[in-house]
Amino acid sequence: MKNPAAHRPIKRRSAIQLGLAAAALPSFAIHSFTKNGQKDERPNILFLMADQHRGDCIGADGHPAVQTPNLDRLAQEGAHFRCAYSSTPTCTPARAALLTGLSPWNHGMLGYAKVAEAYPFEKPKAMREAGYSTMCIGKNHFAPQRNYHGYERALLDESGREQSIDFRSDYRSWFYSTAPCQNPDETGIGWNDYRAKTYALPERLHPTHWTGESAVRFLTNYDHAQPFFLKVSFARPHSPYDPPERFMRMYENRDIPKAYAGDWASHYAERSDSSFSIWHGDMGEDQVRQSRQGYYGSISFIDEWIGRIVGVLEEKGILENTLIIYLADHGDMTGDHHLWRKSYAYESSARIPMILRWPDSILSAPRGQVLRHPVELRDVLPTFLDAASIPAPDHLDGRSLLKLARGETQNWREYIDLEHDVCYSKTNHWNALTDGRQKYIFHAYDGQEQMFDLENDLHELHDLAGDADHAGPLRTWRNRMIEHLSERGGEWVKNGRLALRPERRLHSPNYPNPQNK
């Protein structure tokens, strides 16, 4: 059953109806003409992302319950990257990869920490210097929050986690001016809560609504000659799982998949603590269903707004001169293997949705492609540079996704590296490699290995590391990991073997702000 709300016609709203102050969105200096005085005809770039959207939770990936007609449309009109990953699957290191086009070791964030205040080469700064009008709406998760890294303007929703005496997000400021007697956290569930509830306030006050409306207004009013680079970053479906009532109802009677539990995962069944923000625990089928009902509803709410945003491009006649990408910073376990939240090497945490729709002006290629080459967040910046005809620096680790869409696959990477420093517990500390068909995981705390056959065991139910019949592939992947980590020194590979690393190390020597360690 399709989501009827996603196909409603877009209603035009005045600035007052949108609830945005006239000064909330920027006016831009016009510096968009080439040296010969011609209009810059390079494509606009619309960078859409969500927070904590797992890779299987879109219709284009074959999910049996989640309704995402607008994302599915983008996949049908472009390419869906089936083996897309977040190398360090928590919010801030993922955003460092997007910002820099680098691997974890090279941007320096090996786990959850603050994004560095500046890198030598950054995506929004590069786009701005190349003549693009740069704007960000939603969540950046930078530090400090008003450090825009090259965005000319930003309207921020950093959630309640980022409020301080020196900072209030633009969403919160708008909320208090619009509903001064209301509490934006009225729903009563936390930022890493496993519970789900219907949003307790009118839908127009929801942060997803605010982010979507802000993007619609920006695009509706944009009339400059220079192309835009617009990032729209939704703070959901990251918990709290709190969609409006109509999206909770959408999944009330749907057949929601149960959580998967691998034959190796029983030690995660015991609840990690008594809070509502546990990282592991078997909470039972009813709780998993309720959590996923809210999580799926949050995804469909975002999908509806993506439909409205794309609709503005169509109405203005600029869809066919706009490159669109959709992705997430990481996934969400939502109870799989008795795990919650993120930071794990498993598919529900590390695999992300990634969809690319291109205009014919920059690429003539088959549409509706499903590409299974391993790709990662580091590939996004090179893709934007390619689309904008900006030379890519040699130091980037990522590669343009447009090459895969063109069929230039011969020299693509064989596999992608994943890792995460200590998170939640000293035992949750690992490195991994995957080509999308097999996955190898090395647990740095105690040296345990895992290997999964993703082609035949997509949900990672059976760990093959101890299976004698798979000793050869295990050895191959282990040697690849040794080769990958050897350049880091004896702390990582000692006497030709993977070394145990029981202690935390959040940063590599390449992190540019050592004072923040």
C-alpha positions in Angstrom: 0.0 0.0 0.0 1.4 3.4 -1.0 1.4 6.3 1.3 -1.3 8.6 0.1 0.0 11.6 2.0 3.2 11.5 -0.1 1.2 12.2 -3.3 -0.7 15.2 -2.0 -0.3 18.3 -4.1 2.2 20.8 -2.7 0.3 23.7 -1.1 1.9 27.1 -1.5 2.4 28.9 1.8 3.3 32.5 2.6 6.2 33.4 4.8 3.8 33.9 7.7 2.2 30.5 7.1 5.6 28.9 7.0 6.3 30.3 10.4 9.7 31.7 9.4 10.8 35.2 10.0 11.6 37.2 6.9 15.2 37.4 8.0 15.6 33.7 8.7 16.8 32.8 5.3 19.8 34.5 3.6 20.1 36.8 0.7 23.1 36.0 -1.4 25.7 38.1 -3.1 25.6 37.6 -6.9 29.0 36.5 -8.1 27.9 33.7 -10.5 29.0 34.7 -14.0 32.0 33.3 -15.8 34.7 35.5 -17.1 33.0 36.0 -20.5 29.9 37.2 -18.8 27.8 34.0 -19.4 25.5 32.5 -16.8 27.0 29.6 -14.9 25.2 26.5 -16.3 26.7 24.0 -14.0 24.1 21.8 -12.1 22.6 22.8 -8.8 23.4 20.3 -6.1 20.8 19.1 -3.6 22.3 17.1 -0.8 19.6 15.3 1.2 20.5 13.3 4.3 18.9 11.9 7.4 20.3 10.8 10.7 20.4 7.1 11.6 18.5 5.8 8.6 19.5 2.1 8.2 20.2 0.9 4.6 17.4 -1.6 4.3 14.6 0.7 5.4 13.5 2.0 2.0 11.2 0.5 -0.6 13.9 0.5 -3.2 16.0 -1.9 -1.1 13.0 -4.3 -0.9 11.8 -3.6 2.6 8.4 -5.2 3.1 6.9 -2.5 5.3 8.6 0.9 5.0 6.8 3.3 2.7 9.2 5.6 0.9 7.6 6.4 -2.5 9.6 9.6 -3.1 13.0 8.0 -2.3 12.0 5.1 -4.5 11.2 7.5 -7.3 14.7 9.0 -7.0 16.2 5.5 -7.2 14.1 4.6 -10.2 15.3 7.8 -12.0 18.9 7.4 -10.9 21.0 4.8 -9.1 20.7 2.9 -5.8 24.0 1.9 -4.3 23.2 -1.3 -2.5 26.5 -1.7 -0.7 26.9 1.8 0.7 28.4 2.1 4.2 29.4 4.5 6.9 33.0 3.6 7.8 32.7 4.9 11.4 29.0 4.6 12.1 28.2 7.3 14.6 27.2 10.9 13.9 30.3 12.9 14.1 33.0 10.8 12.4 30.5 10.1 9.6 30.1 13.9 9.1 33.9 14.3 9.1 34.0 11.8 6.2 31.3 13.8 4.4 33.1 17.1 5.1 36.6 15.9 3.9 36.2 13.0 1.4 38.7 11.0 3.6 38.9 7.7 5.4 38.7 7.6 9.2 42.5 7.3 9.6 43.1 10.3 7.3 40.4 12.6 8.7 41.5 11.5 12.1 38.3 10.5 13.9 38.3 6.8 14.8 35.2 7.0 17.0 32.7 9.4 18.4 34.3 12.8 19.2 34.1 16.4 18.0 34.5 17.2 14.3 37.7 19.2 13.9 37.3 22.9 13.7 39.0 23.0 10.3 40.5 20.7 7.7 42.8 21.8 4.8 40.1 20.9 2.2 36.3 20.9 3.1 33.3 20.3 0.9 31.2 23.5 1.5 34.2 25.7 1.3 35.3 24.1 -2.0 31.9 24.5 -3.4 31.6 28.1 -2.3 35.1 29.0 -3.7 34.1 27.4 -7.0 31.1 29.9 -7.3 28.3 27.9 -5.8 25.8 29.5 -3.4 26.1 27.3 -0.3 23.3 26.8 2.3 22.7 24.2 5.0 19.4 23.5 6.6 19.0 21.1 9.6 21.7 19.2 11.5 25.4 19.7 11.0 26.8 18.4 14.3 29.8 20.6 14.0 31.8 22.1 16.9 31.3 24.9 17.7 27.8 24.8 16.2 28.1 28.0 14.3 31.3 26.8 12.6 29.9 26.5 9.1 33.0 25.1 7.4 32.3 27.2 4.3 28.5 27.3 4.2 27.5 31.0 3.5 24.4 30.5 5.7 22.8 27.9 7.8 19.5 27.3 9.6 20.4 24.7 12.3 18.4 22.1 14.1 20.9 20.5 16.5 18.3 19.1 18.8 18.2 19.6 22.6 21.5 17.9 23.0 23.4 20.9 21.7 21.8 23.8 23.7 24.2 25.8 25.9 24.5 29.3 27.3 26.2 30.3 24.0 24.0 28.5 21.5 20.4 28.0 20.7 19.5 26.3 17.4 17.5 28.1 14.8 14.8 25.5 15.1 14.5 26.1 18.8 14.5 29.9 18.4 11.7 29.5 15.8 9.8 27.1 18.1 9.9 29.5 21.1 8.8 32.4 19.0 6.0 30.4 17.4 4.8 28.5 20.4 6.2 30.3 23.5 4.1 28.4 26.0 5.0 25.0 24.6 7.8 22.6 25.5 9.6 21.3 22.3 10.4 18.1 24.3 6.8 17.6 25.4 6.7 14.0 23.9 8.9 12.9 26.7 11.4 10.5 25.1 15.1 11.0 24.9 17.7 11.3 22.2 18.9 7.7 22.4 15.6 6.2 23.8 14.4 2.8 22.4 10.7 3.8 23.0 8.4 5.4 20.5 5.5 7.7 21.0 3.3 9.9 18.8 4.5 13.5 18.7 2.7 15.3 21.4 2.4 18.7 19.7 0.8 19.9 16.5 2.7 18.5 13.4 3.7 21.9 12.2 6.0 22.2 15.3 7.9 19.0 14.6 11.6 19.5 13.6 11.1 17.4 10.5 8.3 19.7 9.4 10.5 22.8 10.1 13.5 21.4 8.2 11.3 20.5 5.2 9.4 23.8 5.2 12.7 25.7 5.4 14.1 23.8 2.4 10.9 24.4 0.4 11.0 28.1 1.1 14.7 28.4 0.2 14.1 26.7 -3.2 10.9 28.5 -3.9 12.6 31.9 -3.4 15.9 31.1 -5.0 16.4 33.2 -8.1 20.1 33.8 -8.3 22.1 33.1 -11.5 24.7 31.1 -9.7 23.9 27.4 -9.0 23.1 26.4 -5.4 24.7 23.8 -3.2 21.9 23.1 -0.7 22.3 20.6 2.2 19.1 19.5 3.8 19.9 17.4 6.9 17.0 15.9 8.8 17.6 15.1 12.5 15.3 12.1 12.3 14.8 9.1 12.1 17.4 9.2 14.9 15.6 8.8 18.2 13.3 10.1 19.6 11.1 7.9 17.4 8.3 10.5 17.5 6.4 10.9 14.2 3.1 12.7 14.0 0.0 10.6 14.7 -0.9 10.0 11.0 2.5 8.3 10.5 2.2 6.2 13.6 -1.2 5.1 12.3 0.4 4.3 8.9 2.3 1.4 10.6 -0.3 0.4 13.2 -1.6 -2.7 11.3 1.4 -3.3 9.0 3.4 -6.5 9.2 6.5 -5.1 10.8 9.6 -7.4 10.6 10.7 -8.9 13.9 14.3 -8.3 15.1 16.9 -10.7 13.9 19.1 -12.5 16.4 22.3 -14.2 15.3 23.5 -17.5 16.7 26.4 -15.5 18.2 24.4 -12.7 19.8 23.0 -14.3 23.0 25.4 -12.4 25.2 23.7 -9.2 24.2 20.3 -10.4 25.4 20.7 -9.1 29.0 19.8 -5.5 29.3 22.9 -3.2 29.5 21.3 -1.0 32.2 18.0 0.1 33.6 17.7 3.3 31.5 15.7 3.9 28.3 18.9 4.5 26.3 20.4 1.0 26.6 22.8 -0.2 24.0 21.9 -3.9 24.3 19.0 -6.0 25.7 16.3 -8.3 24.4 13.2 -6.1 25.1 10.7 -8.5 23.5 8.8 -8.6 20.3 6.2 -6.0 21.4 8.8 -3.4 22.2 10.6 -4.0 19.0 7.4 -3.6 17.1 6.5 -0.3 18.9 10.0 1.1 18.4 10.0 0.2 14.7 6.5 1.6 14.2 7.9 5.0 15.4 11.1 4.6 13.5 9.4 3.7 10.2 6.9 6.5 10.7 9.8 9.0 11.1 11.3 7.7 7.8 8.0 8.1 5.9 7.5 11.6 7.3 11.0 12.6 5.9 10.1 10.9 2.6 7.0 13.0 2.3 9.0 16.2 2.7 11.6 15.0 0.2 8.7 14.6 -2.2 7.7 18.2 -1.6 11.2 19.5 -2.0 11.7 17.7 -5.3 8.2 19.0 -6.3 9.5 22.6 -6.0 12.4 21.7 -8.3 9.8 20.4 -10.8 7.6 23.4 -10.5 10.5 25.8 -11.1 11.7 23.7 -14.1 15.1 23.1 -12.6 14.9 19.4 -11.6 16.7 18.4 -14.8 19.6 20.7 -13.9 20.0 19.5 -10.4 22.1 16.6 -9.0 20.4 15.0 -6.0 21.9 12.6 -3.5 20.2 11.0 -0.5 22.0 9.2 2.2 22.4 8.8 6.0 25.3 9.1 8.4 24.8 5.6 9.7 22.0 3.1 10.5 20.1 2.0 13.6 20.0 -1.5 15.1 16.4 -1.2 16.4 16.8 -4.4 18.3 18.6 -6.6 15.8 20.9 -9.0 17.6 19.6 -7.5 20.8 21.5 -4.3 20.0 20.2 -0.7 20.0 21.5 2.6 18.6 24.6 2.5 16.4 28.5 2.2 16.4 28.5 -1.5 15.3 30.0 -3.2 12.3 26.8 -5.1 11.6 24.6 -4.2 8.5 21.8 -2.6 10.5 24.3 0.0 11.9 27.0 0.4 9.2 25.0 0.0 5.9 23.2 3.1 4.8 20.8 4.1 2.0 22.5 6.0 -0.8 20.6 7.2 -3.9 21.9 9.4 -6.7 19.8 11.2 -9.3 21.7 13.1 -12.0 20.6 15.5 -14.7 21.2 14.6 -18.4 23.4 17.7 -18.7 26.2 16.0 -16.8 25.7 12.3 -17.4 24.0 10.1 -19.9 23.6 6.7 -18.2 20.8 4.1 -17.7 18.4 5.0 -14.9 17.1 2.7 -12.3 20.5 1.1 -11.8 21.2 -1.0 -8.7 25.0 -0.9 -8.1 26.7 -3.3 -5.8 30.2 -1.9 -5.7 31.3 -0.9 -2.1 30.9 2.8 -1.6 31.1 5.0 1.4 30.5 8.5 2.7 34.0 9.6 1.6 32.8 9.2 -2.0 30.3 12.1 -1.7 32.6 15.0 -1.8 34.4 13.7 -5.0 31.0 13.2 -6.6 30.0 16.8 -6.0 33.4 18.0 -7.3 32.9 15.9 -10.4 29.4 17.2 -11.1 30.6 20.8 -10.7 33.7 20.3 -12.9 36.0 21.1 -10.0 39.3 19.3 -10.0 39.6 16.9 -7.1 42.7 17.1 -4.9 45.0 14.1 -5.1 44.8 13.5 -1.3 41.1 12.5 -1.3 40.3 8.8 -0.4 36.9 8.9 -2.0 35.9 8.6 -5.6 33.1 10.0 -7.7 29.9 7.9 -7.7 29.3 9.3 -11.2 32.0 7.0 -12.4 30.1 4.0 -11.3 26.9 5.3 -12.9 28.9 5.8 -16.1 30.0 2.2 -16.0 33.6 3.0 -15.2 34.0 0.2 -12.7 37.3 -1.4 -13.7 39.5 0.2 -11.0 36.9 0.6 -8.3 37.9 -0.6 -4.8 37.4 -4.2 -4.0 36.3 -3.6 -0.4 35.8 -0.8 2.1 37.3 -0.4 5.6 35.1 0.1 8.6 36.1 0.8 12.2 35.0 2.2 15.5 36.9 3.1 18.7 35.5 2.2 22.1 31.8 3.1 22.4 29.3 2.3 25.2 31.7 -0.4 26.5 35.4 -1.3 26.2 34.3 -4.5 24.4 32.6 -2.6 21.6 35.8 -1.7 19.7 36.5 -3.1 16.3 37.8 -3.0 12.7 36.1 -4.5 9.7 36.3 -5.0 6.0 33.5 -5.8 3.5 32.9 -6.0 -0.2 29.1 -6.2 0.3 29.3 -10.0 -0.2 31.4 -11.0 2.7 32.3 -9.2 5.9 35.2 -9.7 8.3 35.3 -8.1 11.8 38.2 -8.0 14.2 37.2 -7.1 17.8 40.2 -5.2 19.2 39.5 -5.7 22.9 39.9 -9.5 22.9 40.9 -10.5 19.4 37.6 -12.2 18.5 36.9 -12.5 14.8 33.6 -12.7 13.0 32.9 -13.4 9.3 29.6 -13.3 7.5 28.4 -14.4 4.1 26.2 -11.5 3.2 25.1 -12.9 -0.1 23.5 -15.9 1.6 23.0 -14.6 5.1 22.1 -10.9 4.7 21.0 -10.5 8.3 24.3 -11.9 9.7 22.6 -14.8 11.6 25.6 -17.2 11.3 29.1 -16.3 12.2 31.5 -18.4 10.0 34.7 -17.5 11.7 34.8 -20.7 13.7 33.7 -22.9 10.7 36.6 -25.1 9.4 35.0 -25.0 5.9 35.5 -21.3 5.8 39.1 -21.2 7.2 40.5 -20.2 3.8 38.3 -17.1 3.3 38.8 -16.1 6.9 42.5 -16.2 6.4 42.2 -14.1 3.2 40.2 -11.4 5.0 42.5 -11.5 8.0 45.5 -10.9 5.8 43.7 -8.0 4.1 43.1 -6.5 7.5 46.8 -6.9 8.5 47.8 -5.2 5.3 45.3 -2.4 5.8 46.4 -1.7 9.4 50.1 -2.2 9.0 50.8 1.4 8.0 49.5 2.5 11.4 52.4 0.9 13.3 53.0 -1.7 16.1 50.0 -0.6 18.1 47.8 -2.1 15.3 49.9 -4.9 13.8 52.6 -6.6 15.9 54.9 -9.4 14.6 52.7 -9.8 11.6 49.5 -10.3 13.7 46.6 -8.1 14.5 47.3 -6.6 17.9 44.9 -6.3 20.8 43.9 -2.8 21.6 42.1 -2.7 25.0 42.4 1.0 25.4 40.6 3.9 23.7 42.2 5.8 20.9 39.7 8.3 19.4 42.1 10.1 17.1 44.7 9.2 14.6 47.8 11.4 14.2 46.0 13.1 11.2 43.4 14.7 13.4 44.0 18.4 12.9 42.9 19.7 16.3 44.9 17.8 18.9 43.8 20.2 21.7 40.3 18.6 21.4 41.5 15.1 22.1 
